[in-house]
Amino acid sequence: MTTSRLFLSGIRASGRHGARPGEKDEPQPFVIDLDLTVDVAEDRIESTADYRAITERVRAVVEGESFDLIEMLADRIAREVLRMDHLVGVTAVVHKPDAAIRLEIDGVAAAASAGDRA
């Protein structure tokens, strides 16, 4: 097995996630970065991960489910993406840019890993 690291960054989606009252009333922006370990068998496009399918799967999780904690959202994303072809390890970093405006910081993020990184 030949593995390679692949990075997808800045996947934007809106979702209803949060533990505080009112956070799930309206969709909020989330930004997801992925660090993927890919099993690359040969130098052909079919031998690597499908970026479009991965991005669609990430957006489906963010937009379709609801979590209190971004830690759990990151975990679900990592586990869902790991189920896709050619992937043997996934780390998902979920950024919630508007989570900490009142603290005057740029945002909050959580990471979770699945597969050979877990």
N, CA, C and O atoms as CSV, one atom per row, in Angstrom:
chain,resi,resn,atom,element,x,y,z
A,1,MET,N,N,0.850,-1.178,0.000
A,1,MET,CA,C,0.000,0.000,0.000
A,1,MET,C,C,0.894,1.240,0.000
A,1,MET,O,O,1.827,1.346,0.797
A,2,THR,N,N,0.600,2.171,-0.899
A,2,THR,CA,C,1.273,3.457,-0.933
A,2,THR,C,C,0.291,4.498,-0.417
A,2,THR,O,O,-0.801,4.654,-0.962
A,3,THR,N,N,0.682,5.208,0.634
A,3,THR,CA,C,-0.218,6.227,1.166
A,3,THR,C,C,0.360,7.611,0.913
A,3,THR,O,O,1.569,7.809,0.798
A,4,SER,N,N,-0.549,8.539,0.835
A,4,SER,CA,C,-0.197,9.936,0.628
A,4,SER,C,C,-1.120,10.779,1.487
A,4,SER,O,O,-2.230,10.356,1.810
A,5,ARG,N,N,-0.672,11.960,1.857
A,5,ARG,CA,C,-1.528,12.887,2.600
A,5,ARG,C,C,-2.130,13.875,1.629
A,5,ARG,O,O,-1.456,14.406,0.747
A,6,LEU,N,N,-3.411,14.106,1.814
A,6,LEU,CA,C,-4.167,15.028,0.979
A,6,LEU,C,C,-4.879,15.998,1.914
A,6,LEU,O,O,-5.444,15.581,2.925
A,7,PHE,N,N,-4.856,17.272,1.589
A,7,PHE,CA,C,-5.476,18.289,2.428
A,7,PHE,C,C,-6.558,19.016,1.645
A,7,PHE,O,O,-6.306,19.535,0.558
A,8,LEU,N,N,-7.753,19.050,2.198
A,8,LEU,CA,C,-8.839,19.854,1.641
A,8,LEU,C,C,-9.147,20.913,2.690
A,8,LEU,O,O,-9.447,20.578,3.837
A,9,SER,N,N,-9.079,22.163,2.319
A,9,SER,CA,C,-9.282,23.215,3.320
A,9,SER,C,C,-10.344,24.203,2.868
A,9,SER,O,O,-10.533,24.457,1.678
A,10,GLY,N,N,-11.026,24.748,3.858
A,10,GLY,CA,C,-12.002,25.795,3.594
A,10,GLY,C,C,-13.329,25.313,3.039
A,10,GLY,O,O,-13.980,26.035,2.285
A,11,ILE,N,N,-13.740,24.108,3.398
A,11,ILE,CA,C,-15.053,23.620,2.968
A,11,ILE,C,C,-16.103,24.364,3.791
A,11,ILE,O,O,-16.166,24.208,5.011
A,12,ARG,N,N,-16.912,25.159,3.132
A,12,ARG,CA,C,-17.891,25.994,3.828
A,12,ARG,C,C,-19.277,25.372,3.762
A,12,ARG,O,O,-19.706,24.863,2.727
A,13,ALA,N,N,-19.964,25.427,4.900
A,13,ALA,CA,C,-21.337,24.918,4.977
A,13,ALA,C,C,-22.034,25.619,6.136
A,13,ALA,O,O,-21.385,26.139,7.043
A,14,SER,N,N,-23.350,25.626,6.096
A,14,SER,CA,C,-24.139,26.197,7.186
A,14,SER,C,C,-24.890,25.082,7.887
A,14,SER,O,O,-25.384,24.148,7.255
A,15,GLY,N,N,-24.968,25.197,9.213
A,15,GLY,CA,C,-25.664,24.168,9.972
A,15,GLY,C,C,-26.206,24.698,11.273
A,15,GLY,O,O,-25.898,25.814,11.690
A,16,ARG,N,N,-27.014,23.882,11.904
A,16,ARG,CA,C,-27.655,24.230,13.178
A,16,ARG,C,C,-27.007,23.418,14.290
A,16,ARG,O,O,-27.502,22.363,14.685
A,17,HIS,N,N,-25.889,23.936,14.781
A,17,HIS,CA,C,-25.128,23.254,15.820
A,17,HIS,C,C,-24.822,24.225,16.945
A,17,HIS,O,O,-24.510,25.390,16.700
A,18,GLY,N,N,-24.910,23.750,18.170
A,18,GLY,CA,C,-24.571,24.583,19.314
A,18,GLY,C,C,-25.322,24.151,20.554
A,18,GLY,O,O,-26.404,23.569,20.475
A,19,ALA,N,N,-24.737,24.442,21.688
A,19,ALA,CA,C,-25.306,24.030,22.968
A,19,ALA,C,C,-26.052,25.153,23.685
A,19,ALA,O,O,-26.832,24.896,24.602
A,20,ARG,N,N,-25.819,26.372,23.274
A,20,ARG,CA,C,-26.460,27.510,23.950
A,20,ARG,C,C,-27.856,27.757,23.388
A,20,ARG,O,O,-28.120,27.471,22.220
A,21,PRO,N,N,-28.745,28.287,24.222
A,21,PRO,CA,C,-30.102,28.586,23.747
A,21,PRO,C,C,-30.076,29.494,22.511
A,21,PRO,O,O,-29.369,30.501,22.481
A,22,GLY,N,N,-30.844,29.127,21.517
A,22,GLY,CA,C,-30.960,29.935,20.316
A,22,GLY,C,C,-29.947,29.632,19.233
A,22,GLY,O,O,-30.128,30.066,18.096
A,23,GLU,N,N,-28.883,28.902,19.545
A,23,GLU,CA,C,-27.837,28.649,18.543
A,23,GLU,C,C,-28.328,27.820,17.362
A,23,GLU,O,O,-27.787,27.924,16.261
A,24,LYS,N,N,-29.336,27.008,17.583
A,24,LYS,CA,C,-29.832,26.145,16.513
A,24,LYS,C,C,-31.037,26.743,15.787
A,24,LYS,O,O,-31.592,26.122,14.880
A,25,ASP,N,N,-31.438,27.952,16.190
A,25,ASP,CA,C,-32.614,28.571,15.573
A,25,ASP,C,C,-32.384,28.898,14.103
A,25,ASP,O,O,-33.277,28.699,13.279
A,26,GLU,N,N,-31.215,29.391,13.769
A,26,GLU,CA,C,-30.855,29.759,12.400
A,26,GLU,C,C,-29.540,29.079,12.033
A,26,GLU,O,O,-28.685,28.892,12.899
A,27,PRO,N,N,-29.364,28.709,10.781
A,27,PRO,CA,C,-28.080,28.133,10.367
A,27,PRO,C,C,-26.928,29.112,10.608
A,27,PRO,O,O,-27.070,30.322,10.432
A,28,GLN,N,N,-25.792,28.560,11.012
A,28,GLN,CA,C,-24.582,29.337,11.261
A,28,GLN,C,C,-23.484,28.844,10.317
A,28,GLN,O,O,-23.537,27.704,9.854
A,29,PRO,N,N,-22.498,29.683,10.028
A,29,PRO,CA,C,-21.405,29.240,9.149
A,29,PRO,C,C,-20.417,28.335,9.882
A,29,PRO,O,O,-20.098,28.536,11.054
A,30,PHE,N,N,-19.951,27.339,9.148
A,30,PHE,CA,C,-18.897,26.441,9.610
A,30,PHE,C,C,-17.900,26.291,8.470
A,30,PHE,O,O,-18.269,26.348,7.297
A,31,VAL,N,N,-16.637,26.100,8.824
A,31,VAL,CA,C,-15.584,25.876,7.842
A,31,VAL,C,C,-14.835,24.615,8.269
A,31,VAL,O,O,-14.407,24.494,9.417
A,32,ILE,N,N,-14.683,23.687,7.338
A,32,ILE,CA,C,-14.071,22.406,7.658
A,32,ILE,C,C,-12.792,22.228,6.859
A,32,ILE,O,O,-12.749,22.476,5.653
A,33,ASP,N,N,-11.749,21.793,7.558
A,33,ASP,CA,C,-10.483,21.418,6.935
A,33,ASP,C,C,-10.294,19.925,7.149
A,33,ASP,O,O,-10.582,19.404,8.227
A,34,LEU,N,N,-9.810,19.239,6.123
A,34,LEU,CA,C,-9.582,17.803,6.216
A,34,LEU,C,C,-8.119,17.486,5.932
A,34,LEU,O,O,-7.515,18.038,5.012
A,35,ASP,N,N,-7.565,16.594,6.734
A,35,ASP,CA,C,-6.240,16.025,6.528
A,35,ASP,C,C,-6.498,14.540,6.290
A,35,ASP,O,O,-6.879,13.819,7.211
A,36,LEU,N,N,-6.291,14.087,5.063
A,36,LEU,CA,C,-6.664,12.739,4.656
A,36,LEU,C,C,-5.427,11.893,4.370
A,36,LEU,O,O,-4.471,12.368,3.758
A,37,THR,N,N,-5.451,10.650,4.809
A,37,THR,CA,C,-4.448,9.681,4.398
A,37,THR,C,C,-5.112,8.809,3.341
A,37,THR,O,O,-6.117,8.147,3.598
A,38,VAL,N,N,-4.529,8.823,2.152
A,38,VAL,CA,C,-5.120,8.163,1.000
A,38,VAL,C,C,-4.248,6.989,0.571
A,38,VAL,O,O,-3.026,7.111,0.489
A,39,ASP,N,N,-4.884,5.851,0.300
A,39,ASP,CA,C,-4.205,4.695,-0.275
A,39,ASP,C,C,-4.204,4.888,-1.787
A,39,ASP,O,O,-5.239,4.759,-2.441
A,40,VAL,N,N,-3.040,5.197,-2.331
A,40,VAL,CA,C,-2.915,5.470,-3.760
A,40,VAL,C,C,-2.221,4.271,-4.412
A,40,VAL,O,O,-1.030,4.043,-4.201
A,41,ALA,N,N,-2.982,3.507,-5.209
A,41,ALA,CA,C,-2.457,2.286,-5.800
A,41,ALA,C,C,-1.607,2.539,-7.042
A,41,ALA,O,O,-0.628,1.832,-7.277
A,42,GLU,N,N,-1.975,3.542,-7.837
A,42,GLU,CA,C,-1.248,3.833,-9.065
A,42,GLU,C,C,-1.502,5.275,-9.483
A,42,GLU,O,O,-2.328,5.964,-8.885
A,43,ASP,N,N,-0.793,5.729,-10.508
A,43,ASP,CA,C,-0.866,7.107,-10.964
A,43,ASP,C,C,-2.040,7.300,-11.928
A,43,ASP,O,O,-1.855,7.571,-13.115
A,44,ARG,N,N,-3.251,7.152,-11.384
A,44,ARG,CA,C,-4.481,7.325,-12.155
A,44,ARG,C,C,-5.495,8.042,-11.270
A,44,ARG,O,O,-5.510,7.825,-10.058
A,45,ILE,N,N,-6.334,8.881,-11.844
A,45,ILE,CA,C,-7.313,9.652,-11.088
A,45,ILE,C,C,-8.248,8.735,-10.298
A,45,ILE,O,O,-8.701,9.095,-9.212
A,46,GLU,N,N,-8.532,7.560,-10.838
A,46,GLU,CA,C,-9.425,6.622,-10.162
A,46,GLU,C,C,-8.775,5.995,-8.924
A,46,GLU,O,O,-9.448,5.330,-8.136
A,47,SER,N,N,-7.473,6.209,-8.758
A,47,SER,CA,C,-6.735,5.596,-7.656
A,47,SER,C,C,-6.580,6.498,-6.448
A,47,SER,O,O,-5.829,6.182,-5.525
A,48,THR,N,N,-7.280,7.611,-6.446
A,48,THR,CA,C,-7.184,8.512,-5.305
A,48,THR,C,C,-8.581,8.890,-4.830
A,48,THR,O,O,-9.579,8.444,-5.396
A,49,ALA,N,N,-8.645,9.696,-3.811
A,49,ALA,CA,C,-9.918,10.134,-3.250
A,49,ALA,C,C,-10.612,11.114,-4.190
A,49,ALA,O,O,-9.962,11.880,-4.901
A,50,ASP,N,N,-11.928,11.076,-4.182
A,50,ASP,CA,C,-12.753,11.951,-5.022
A,50,ASP,C,C,-13.062,13.227,-4.235
A,50,ASP,O,O,-13.911,13.218,-3.344
A,51,TYR,N,N,-12.378,14.319,-4.564
A,51,TYR,CA,C,-12.530,15.578,-3.824
A,51,TYR,C,C,-13.964,16.061,-3.805
A,51,TYR,O,O,-14.463,16.507,-2.772
A,52,ARG,N,N,-14.630,15.972,-4.950
A,52,ARG,CA,C,-16.008,16.449,-5.053
A,52,ARG,C,C,-16.929,15.634,-4.141
A,52,ARG,O,O,-17.750,16.203,-3.421
A,53,ALA,N,N,-16.799,14.326,-4.170
A,53,ALA,CA,C,-17.649,13.466,-3.337
A,53,ALA,C,C,-17.380,13.703,-1.846
A,53,ALA,O,O,-18.306,13.696,-1.036
A,54,ILE,N,N,-16.126,13.910,-1.497
A,54,ILE,CA,C,-15.782,14.177,-0.099
A,54,ILE,C,C,-16.415,15.486,0.352
A,54,ILE,O,O,-17.021,15.555,1.422
A,55,THR,N,N,-16.273,16.519,-0.466
A,55,THR,CA,C,-16.850,17.822,-0.123
A,55,THR,C,C,-18.364,17.724,0.032
A,55,THR,O,O,-18.933,18.290,0.966
A,56,GLU,N,N,-19.005,17.020,-0.863
A,56,GLU,CA,C,-20.458,16.846,-0.770
A,56,GLU,C,C,-20.850,16.096,0.503
A,56,GLU,O,O,-21.845,16.437,1.143
A,57,ARG,N,N,-20.075,15.080,0.871
A,57,ARG,CA,C,-20.376,14.308,2.084
A,57,ARG,C,C,-20.230,15.192,3.321
A,57,ARG,O,O,-21.067,15.135,4.222
A,58,VAL,N,N,-19.179,16.006,3.372
A,58,VAL,CA,C,-18.974,16.913,4.510
A,58,VAL,C,C,-20.150,17.880,4.624
A,58,VAL,O,O,-20.705,18.058,5.709
A,59,ARG,N,N,-20.524,18.493,3.529
A,59,ARG,CA,C,-21.644,19.446,3.562
A,59,ARG,C,C,-22.944,18.764,3.971
A,59,ARG,O,O,-23.749,19.359,4.687
A,60,ALA,N,N,-23.163,17.535,3.533
A,60,ALA,CA,C,-24.378,16.810,3.911
A,60,ALA,C,C,-24.443,16.586,5.417
A,60,ALA,O,O,-25.516,16.689,6.012
A,61,VAL,N,N,-23.311,16.283,6.036
A,61,VAL,CA,C,-23.294,16.088,7.490
A,61,VAL,C,C,-23.576,17.405,8.203
A,61,VAL,O,O,-24.415,17.457,9.102
A,62,VAL,N,N,-22.881,18.465,7.809
A,62,VAL,CA,C,-23.052,19.766,8.468
A,62,VAL,C,C,-24.480,20.278,8.315
A,62,VAL,O,O,-25.069,20.787,9.268
A,63,GLU,N,N,-25.026,20.143,7.126
A,63,GLU,CA,C,-26.347,20.696,6.843
A,63,GLU,C,C,-27.487,19.783,7.262
A,63,GLU,O,O,-28.607,20.256,7.456
A,64,GLY,N,N,-27.233,18.484,7.406
A,64,GLY,CA,C,-28.317,17.542,7.623
A,64,GLY,C,C,-28.517,17.062,9.041
A,64,GLY,O,O,-29.594,16.568,9.374
A,65,GLU,N,N,-27.516,17.193,9.881
A,65,GLU,CA,C,-27.628,16.735,11.259
A,65,GLU,C,C,-27.486,17.929,12.188
A,65,GLU,O,O,-27.176,19.038,11.750
A,66,SER,N,N,-27.715,17.691,13.477
A,66,SER,CA,C,-27.584,18.768,14.456
A,66,SER,C,C,-26.889,18.230,15.696
A,66,SER,O,O,-27.299,17.214,16.258
A,67,PHE,N,N,-25.838,18.916,16.116
A,67,PHE,CA,C,-25.063,18.513,17.288
A,67,PHE,C,C,-24.968,19.677,18.257
A,67,PHE,O,O,-24.953,20.838,17.848
A,68,ASP,N,N,-24.904,19.366,19.525
A,68,ASP,CA,C,-24.654,20.388,20.535
A,68,ASP,C,C,-23.186,20.815,20.499
A,68,ASP,O,O,-22.881,22.000,20.629
A,69,LEU,N,N,-22.288,19.862,20.324
A,69,LEU,CA,C,-20.850,20.127,20.410
A,69,LEU,C,C,-20.181,20.010,19.040
A,69,LEU,O,O,-20.450,19.076,18.286
A,70,ILE,N,N,-19.306,20.974,18.729
A,70,ILE,CA,C,-18.589,20.868,17.458
A,70,ILE,C,C,-17.600,19.699,17.500
A,70,ILE,O,O,-17.192,19.199,16.451
A,71,GLU,N,N,-17.218,19.267,18.682
A,71,GLU,CA,C,-16.368,18.090,18.800
A,71,GLU,C,C,-17.061,16.861,18.208
A,71,GLU,O,O,-16.432,16.045,17.535
A,72,MET,N,N,-18.362,16.741,18.467
A,72,MET,CA,C,-19.122,15.613,17.934
A,72,MET,C,C,-19.367,15.771,16.434
A,72,MET,O,O,-19.385,14.782,15.701
A,73,LEU,N,N,-19.552,16.993,15.981
A,73,LEU,CA,C,-19.682,17.242,14.550
A,73,LEU,C,C,-18.393,16.837,13.837
A,73,LEU,O,O,-18.443,16.190,12.791
A,74,ALA,N,N,-17.244,17.210,14.389
A,74,ALA,CA,C,-15.956,16.834,13.798
A,74,ALA,C,C,-15.807,15.317,13.749
A,74,ALA,O,O,-15.334,14.769,12.754
A,75,ASP,N,N,-16.205,14.644,14.814
A,75,ASP,CA,C,-16.128,13.186,14.864
A,75,ASP,C,C,-17.008,12.558,13.784
A,75,ASP,O,O,-16.571,11.642,13.088
A,76,ARG,N,N,-18.238,13.040,13.639
A,76,ARG,CA,C,-19.142,12.479,12.631
A,76,ARG,C,C,-18.588,12.686,11.229
A,76,ARG,O,O,-18.644,11.782,10.395
A,77,ILE,N,N,-18.053,13.870,10.971
A,77,ILE,CA,C,-17.469,14.139,9.657
A,77,ILE,C,C,-16.308,13.186,9.386
A,77,ILE,O,O,-16.236,12.590,8.311
A,78,ALA,N,N,-15.398,13.036,10.351
A,78,ALA,CA,C,-14.238,12.160,10.167
A,78,ALA,C,C,-14.679,10.726,9.876
A,78,ALA,O,O,-14.146,10.076,8.976
A,79,ARG,N,N,-15.647,10.243,10.634
A,79,ARG,CA,C,-16.108,8.862,10.445
A,79,ARG,C,C,-16.834,8.670,9.114
A,79,ARG,O,O,-16.673,7.638,8.463
A,80,GLU,N,N,-17.624,9.651,8.713
A,80,GLU,CA,C,-18.340,9.550,7.431
A,80,GLU,C,C,-17.372,9.589,6.253
A,80,GLU,O,O,-17.507,8.805,5.314
A,81,VAL,N,N,-16.415,10.478,6.297
A,81,VAL,CA,C,-15.453,10.592,5.199
A,81,VAL,C,C,-14.579,9.340,5.116
A,81,VAL,O,O,-14.234,8.895,4.022
A,82,LEU,N,N,-14.222,8.775,6.263
A,82,LEU,CA,C,-13.383,7.576,6.282
A,82,LEU,C,C,-14.034,6.409,5.534
A,82,LEU,O,O,-13.330,5.538,5.022
A,83,ARG,N,N,-15.352,6.381,5.465
A,83,ARG,CA,C,-16.071,5.304,4.779
A,83,ARG,C,C,-15.923,5.352,3.263
A,83,ARG,O,O,-16.325,4.416,2.572
A,84,MET,N,N,-15.357,6.422,2.748
A,84,MET,CA,C,-15.244,6.604,1.298
A,84,MET,C,C,-14.023,5.859,0.741
A,84,MET,O,O,-13.077,5.549,1.465
A,85,ASP,N,N,-14.077,5.588,-0.553
A,85,ASP,CA,C,-13.019,4.831,-1.229
A,85,ASP,C,C,-11.650,5.480,-1.084
A,85,ASP,O,O,-11.512,6.702,-1.137
A,86,HIS,N,N,-10.641,4.633,-0.902
A,86,HIS,CA,C,-9.222,4.982,-0.893
A,86,HIS,C,C,-8.745,5.687,0.378
A,86,HIS,O,O,-7.565,6.025,0.473
A,87,LEU,N,N,-9.620,5.918,1.350
A,87,LEU,CA,C,-9.209,6.634,2.549
A,87,LEU,C,C,-8.910,5.663,3.688
A,87,LEU,O,O,-9.687,4.746,3.955
A,88,VAL,N,N,-7.777,5.874,4.356
A,88,VAL,CA,C,-7.405,5.027,5.485
A,88,VAL,C,C,-7.258,5.830,6.781
A,88,VAL,O,O,-7.118,5.249,7.857
A,89,GLY,N,N,-7.289,7.151,6.681
A,89,GLY,CA,C,-7.210,8.000,7.865
A,89,GLY,C,C,-7.762,9.385,7.557
A,89,GLY,O,O,-7.563,9.926,6.469
A,90,VAL,N,N,-8.458,9.943,8.537
A,90,VAL,CA,C,-9.071,11.259,8.363
A,90,VAL,C,C,-8.957,12.048,9.654
A,90,VAL,O,O,-9.256,11.532,10.731
A,91,THR,N,N,-8.531,13.283,9.550
A,91,THR,CA,C,-8.671,14.239,10.632
A,91,THR,C,C,-9.518,15.385,10.101
A,91,THR,O,O,-9.186,16.001,9.088
A,92,ALA,N,N,-10.609,15.661,10.791
A,92,ALA,CA,C,-11.504,16.758,10.418
A,92,ALA,C,C,-11.384,17.858,11.458
A,92,ALA,O,O,-11.502,17.604,12.657
A,93,VAL,N,N,-11.151,19.070,11.002
A,93,VAL,CA,C,-11.113,20.235,11.880
A,93,VAL,C,C,-12.316,21.097,11.516
A,93,VAL,O,O,-12.446,21.555,10.381
A,94,VAL,N,N,-13.190,21.312,12.492
A,94,VAL,CA,C,-14.397,22.108,12.280
A,94,VAL,C,C,-14.209,23.461,12.954
A,94,VAL,O,O,-13.983,23.546,14.161
A,95,HIS,N,N,-14.307,24.510,12.152
A,95,HIS,CA,C,-14.207,25.879,12.652
A,95,HIS,C,C,-15.611,26.469,12.738
A,95,HIS,O,O,-16.418,26.328,11.819
A,96,LYS,N,N,-15.880,27.119,13.840
A,96,LYS,CA,C,-17.146,27.842,14.017
A,96,LYS,C,C,-16.777,29.312,14.195
A,96,LYS,O,O,-16.587,29.776,15.319
A,97,PRO,N,N,-16.676,30.041,13.089
A,97,PRO,CA,C,-16.124,31.403,13.129
A,97,PRO,C,C,-16.872,32.377,14.028
A,97,PRO,O,O,-16.255,33.250,14.639
A,98,ASP,N,N,-18.185,32.243,14.118
A,98,ASP,CA,C,-18.959,33.211,14.895
A,98,ASP,C,C,-19.179,32.809,16.347
A,98,ASP,O,O,-19.913,33.483,17.070
A,99,ALA,N,N,-18.555,31.721,16.780
A,99,ALA,CA,C,-18.835,31.179,18.105
A,99,ALA,C,C,-18.350,32.065,19.249
A,99,ALA,O,O,-18.927,32.042,20.336
A,100,ALA,N,N,-17.322,32.824,19.021
A,100,ALA,CA,C,-16.713,33.534,20.141
A,100,ALA,C,C,-16.551,35.028,19.886
A,100,ALA,O,O,-15.599,35.643,20.365
A,101,ILE,N,N,-17.466,35.602,19.143
A,101,ILE,CA,C,-17.395,37.041,18.873
A,101,ILE,C,C,-17.397,37.836,20.172
A,101,ILE,O,O,-16.659,38.811,20.316
A,102,ARG,N,N,-18.230,37.411,21.112
A,102,ARG,CA,C,-18.321,38.138,22.387
A,102,ARG,C,C,-17.019,38.070,23.186
A,102,ARG,O,O,-16.790,38.898,24.068
A,103,LEU,N,N,-16.162,37.082,22.883
A,103,LEU,CA,C,-14.866,36.969,23.556
A,103,LEU,C,C,-13.764,37.712,22.805
A,103,LEU,O,O,-12.623,37.788,23.261
A,104,GLU,N,N,-14.133,38.262,21.636
A,104,GLU,CA,C,-13.196,38.974,20.783
A,104,GLU,C,C,-12.036,38.088,20.328
A,104,GLU,O,O,-10.876,38.499,20.335
A,105,ILE,N,N,-12.385,36.856,19.929
A,105,ILE,CA,C,-11.422,35.968,19.298
A,105,ILE,C,C,-11.987,35.569,17.930
A,105,ILE,O,O,-13.188,35.695,17.692
A,106,ASP,N,N,-11.133,35.097,17.048
A,106,ASP,CA,C,-11.538,34.815,15.671
A,106,ASP,C,C,-12.510,33.649,15.533
A,106,ASP,O,O,-13.293,33.612,14.584
A,107,GLY,N,N,-12.474,32.722,16.441
A,107,GLY,CA,C,-13.376,31.586,16.329
A,107,GLY,C,C,-12.964,30.447,17.224
A,107,GLY,O,O,-11.994,30.535,17.977
A,108,VAL,N,N,-13.716,29.387,17.126
A,108,VAL,CA,C,-13.479,28.175,17.893
A,108,VAL,C,C,-13.390,27.034,16.901
A,108,VAL,O,O,-14.098,27.026,15.894
A,109,ALA,N,N,-12.518,26.063,17.180
A,109,ALA,CA,C,-12.385,24.909,16.301
A,109,ALA,C,C,-12.214,23.655,17.141
A,109,ALA,O,O,-11.718,23.706,18.266
A,110,ALA,N,N,-12.633,22.527,16.575
A,110,ALA,CA,C,-12.421,21.220,17.211
A,110,ALA,C,C,-11.974,20.247,16.143
A,110,ALA,O,O,-12.390,20.348,14.989
A,111,ALA,N,N,-11.119,19.296,16.525
A,111,ALA,CA,C,-10.615,18.295,15.593
A,111,ALA,C,C,-10.943,16.909,16.098
A,111,ALA,O,O,-10.975,16.663,17.303
A,112,ALA,N,N,-11.188,16.001,15.161
A,112,ALA,CA,C,-11.398,14.592,15.484
A,112,ALA,C,C,-10.765,13.758,14.384
A,112,ALA,O,O,-10.729,14.160,13.221
A,113,SER,N,N,-10.265,12.587,14.770
A,113,SER,CA,C,-9.618,11.705,13.815
A,113,SER,C,C,-10.293,10.344,13.800
A,113,SER,O,O,-10.873,9.909,14.794
A,114,ALA,N,N,-10.205,9.681,12.652
A,114,ALA,CA,C,-10.738,8.324,12.495
A,114,ALA,C,C,-9.789,7.543,11.599
A,114,ALA,O,O,-9.057,8.126,10.799
A,115,GLY,N,N,-9.804,6.250,11.733
A,115,GLY,CA,C,-8.935,5.405,10.919
A,115,GLY,C,C,-7.556,5.297,11.499
A,115,GLY,O,O,-7.407,5.162,12.714
A,116,ASP,N,N,-6.533,5.353,10.660
A,116,ASP,CA,C,-5.173,5.147,11.146
A,116,ASP,C,C,-4.662,6.286,12.016
A,116,ASP,O,O,-3.535,6.220,12.507
A,117,ARG,N,N,-5.458,7.325,12.219
A,117,ARG,CA,C,-5.083,8.446,13.069
A,117,ARG,C,C,-5.781,8.400,14.419
A,117,ARG,O,O,-5.383,9.097,15.352
A,118,ALA,N,N,-6.809,7.590,14.522
A,118,ALA,CA,C,-7.639,7.578,15.748
A,118,ALA,C,C,-6.874,7.022,16.926
A,118,ALA,O,O,-7.414,6.940,18.030
